[in-house]
Amino acid sequence: MFSQRGLRIDVRVRELPLVLLGAGGAALASSAGVPAELVAPVALLVALQLSFKRL
C-alpha cells in the first residue's frame, strides 16, 4: 500500500474587527436585496481565515 499526499485545510475565525466587518457587510447587502446565496460566501471569506497546506 502506498501513502498518498493530502491537503490540510485549517479554518480559523479572524480577529473581532474583521468578523464584525463581514457581518456588517452581509447585513448591508441583505438589506439591499442581494440574494443570500451571494452574500453568505463573501461574508464567510471575510470573517474566516482559510489556510491550505499540502501534506
PyMOL commands that place a pseudoatom at each C-alpha (Angstrom):
pseudoatom trace, name=CA, resn=MET, resi=1, chain=A, elem=C, hetatm=0, pos=[0.000, 0.000, 0.000]
pseudoatom trace, name=CA, resn=PHE, resi=2, chain=A, elem=C, hetatm=0, pos=[1.356, 3.408, -0.954]
pseudoatom trace, name=CA, resn=SER, resi=3, chain=A, elem=C, hetatm=0, pos=[0.899, 6.527, 1.075]
pseudoatom trace, name=CA, resn=GLN, resi=4, chain=A, elem=C, hetatm=0, pos=[-0.891, 9.373, -0.641]
pseudoatom trace, name=CA, resn=ARG, resi=5, chain=A, elem=C, hetatm=0, pos=[-0.174, 13.024, -0.257]
pseudoatom trace, name=CA, resn=GLY, resi=6, chain=A, elem=C, hetatm=0, pos=[-3.071, 15.050, 1.035]
pseudoatom trace, name=CA, resn=LEU, resi=7, chain=A, elem=C, hetatm=0, pos=[-4.282, 18.547, 1.629]
pseudoatom trace, name=CA, resn=ARG, resi=8, chain=A, elem=C, hetatm=0, pos=[-4.774, 20.055, 5.059]
pseudoatom trace, name=CA, resn=ILE, resi=9, chain=A, elem=C, hetatm=0, pos=[-7.312, 22.860, 5.370]
pseudoatom trace, name=CA, resn=ASP, resi=10, chain=A, elem=C, hetatm=0, pos=[-7.306, 24.992, 8.508]
pseudoatom trace, name=CA, resn=VAL, resi=11, chain=A, elem=C, hetatm=0, pos=[-10.295, 27.224, 9.226]
pseudoatom trace, name=CA, resn=ARG, resi=12, chain=A, elem=C, hetatm=0, pos=[-9.909, 29.864, 11.927]
pseudoatom trace, name=CA, resn=VAL, resi=13, chain=A, elem=C, hetatm=0, pos=[-12.020, 32.846, 12.945]
pseudoatom trace, name=CA, resn=ARG, resi=14, chain=A, elem=C, hetatm=0, pos=[-10.229, 36.132, 12.292]
pseudoatom trace, name=CA, resn=GLU, resi=15, chain=A, elem=C, hetatm=0, pos=[-9.859, 38.928, 14.802]
pseudoatom trace, name=CA, resn=LEU, resi=16, chain=A, elem=C, hetatm=0, pos=[-13.025, 40.612, 16.041]
pseudoatom trace, name=CA, resn=PRO, resi=17, chain=A, elem=C, hetatm=0, pos=[-12.947, 43.731, 13.781]
pseudoatom trace, name=CA, resn=LEU, resi=18, chain=A, elem=C, hetatm=0, pos=[-12.882, 41.598, 10.625]
pseudoatom trace, name=CA, resn=VAL, resi=19, chain=A, elem=C, hetatm=0, pos=[-15.691, 39.366, 11.906]
pseudoatom trace, name=CA, resn=LEU, resi=20, chain=A, elem=C, hetatm=0, pos=[-17.815, 42.462, 12.558]
pseudoatom trace, name=CA, resn=LEU, resi=21, chain=A, elem=C, hetatm=0, pos=[-16.897, 43.831, 9.130]
pseudoatom trace, name=CA, resn=GLY, resi=22, chain=A, elem=C, hetatm=0, pos=[-18.041, 40.594, 7.480]
pseudoatom trace, name=CA, resn=ALA, resi=23, chain=A, elem=C, hetatm=0, pos=[-21.285, 40.546, 9.456]
pseudoatom trace, name=CA, resn=GLY, resi=24, chain=A, elem=C, hetatm=0, pos=[-21.946, 44.223, 8.741]
pseudoatom trace, name=CA, resn=GLY, resi=25, chain=A, elem=C, hetatm=0, pos=[-21.276, 43.797, 5.043]
pseudoatom trace, name=CA, resn=ALA, resi=26, chain=A, elem=C, hetatm=0, pos=[-23.602, 40.805, 4.935]
pseudoatom trace, name=CA, resn=ALA, resi=27, chain=A, elem=C, hetatm=0, pos=[-26.347, 42.725, 6.720]
pseudoatom trace, name=CA, resn=LEU, resi=28, chain=A, elem=C, hetatm=0, pos=[-25.955, 45.703, 4.377]
pseudoatom trace, name=CA, resn=ALA, resi=29, chain=A, elem=C, hetatm=0, pos=[-26.055, 43.517, 1.271]
pseudoatom trace, name=CA, resn=SER, resi=30, chain=A, elem=C, hetatm=0, pos=[-29.081, 41.602, 2.563]
pseudoatom trace, name=CA, resn=SER, resi=31, chain=A, elem=C, hetatm=0, pos=[-30.965, 44.824, 3.240]
pseudoatom trace, name=CA, resn=ALA, resi=32, chain=A, elem=C, hetatm=0, pos=[-30.137, 45.987, -0.299]
pseudoatom trace, name=CA, resn=GLY, resi=33, chain=A, elem=C, hetatm=0, pos=[-31.845, 42.931, -1.731]
pseudoatom trace, name=CA, resn=VAL, resi=34, chain=A, elem=C, hetatm=0, pos=[-28.824, 40.847, -2.714]
pseudoatom trace, name=CA, resn=PRO, resi=35, chain=A, elem=C, hetatm=0, pos=[-29.642, 37.105, -2.610]
pseudoatom trace, name=CA, resn=ALA, resi=36, chain=A, elem=C, hetatm=0, pos=[-28.301, 35.196, 0.398]
pseudoatom trace, name=CA, resn=GLU, resi=37, chain=A, elem=C, hetatm=0, pos=[-26.553, 32.711, -1.920]
pseudoatom trace, name=CA, resn=LEU, resi=38, chain=A, elem=C, hetatm=0, pos=[-24.195, 35.517, -2.931]
pseudoatom trace, name=CA, resn=VAL, resi=39, chain=A, elem=C, hetatm=0, pos=[-23.859, 37.253, 0.428]
pseudoatom trace, name=CA, resn=ALA, resi=40, chain=A, elem=C, hetatm=0, pos=[-23.018, 34.291, 2.682]
pseudoatom trace, name=CA, resn=PRO, resi=41, chain=A, elem=C, hetatm=0, pos=[-19.846, 33.036, 0.935]
pseudoatom trace, name=CA, resn=VAL, resi=42, chain=A, elem=C, hetatm=0, pos=[-18.345, 36.518, 0.735]
pseudoatom trace, name=CA, resn=ALA, resi=43, chain=A, elem=C, hetatm=0, pos=[-19.109, 37.227, 4.403]
pseudoatom trace, name=CA, resn=LEU, resi=44, chain=A, elem=C, hetatm=0, pos=[-17.535, 33.910, 5.409]
pseudoatom trace, name=CA, resn=LEU, resi=45, chain=A, elem=C, hetatm=0, pos=[-14.394, 34.651, 3.398]
pseudoatom trace, name=CA, resn=VAL, resi=46, chain=A, elem=C, hetatm=0, pos=[-14.041, 37.966, 5.235]
pseudoatom trace, name=CA, resn=ALA, resi=47, chain=A, elem=C, hetatm=0, pos=[-14.765, 36.534, 8.697]
pseudoatom trace, name=CA, resn=LEU, resi=48, chain=A, elem=C, hetatm=0, pos=[-12.764, 33.296, 8.425]
pseudoatom trace, name=CA, resn=GLN, resi=49, chain=A, elem=C, hetatm=0, pos=[-9.095, 32.710, 7.764]
pseudoatom trace, name=CA, resn=LEU, resi=50, chain=A, elem=C, hetatm=0, pos=[-8.506, 29.746, 5.491]
pseudoatom trace, name=CA, resn=SER, resi=51, chain=A, elem=C, hetatm=0, pos=[-5.092, 28.182, 5.055]
pseudoatom trace, name=CA, resn=PHE, resi=52, chain=A, elem=C, hetatm=0, pos=[-4.242, 25.294, 2.772]
pseudoatom trace, name=CA, resn=LYS, resi=53, chain=A, elem=C, hetatm=0, pos=[-1.207, 23.115, 3.310]
pseudoatom trace, name=CA, resn=ARG, resi=54, chain=A, elem=C, hetatm=0, pos=[-0.006, 20.159, 1.303]
pseudoatom trace, name=CA, resn=LEU, resi=55, chain=A, elem=C, hetatm=0, pos=[0.974, 17.170, 3.407]
for i in range(1, 55): cmd.bond("trace and resi %d" % i, "trace and resi %d" % (i + 1))
show_as sticks, trace
zoom trace
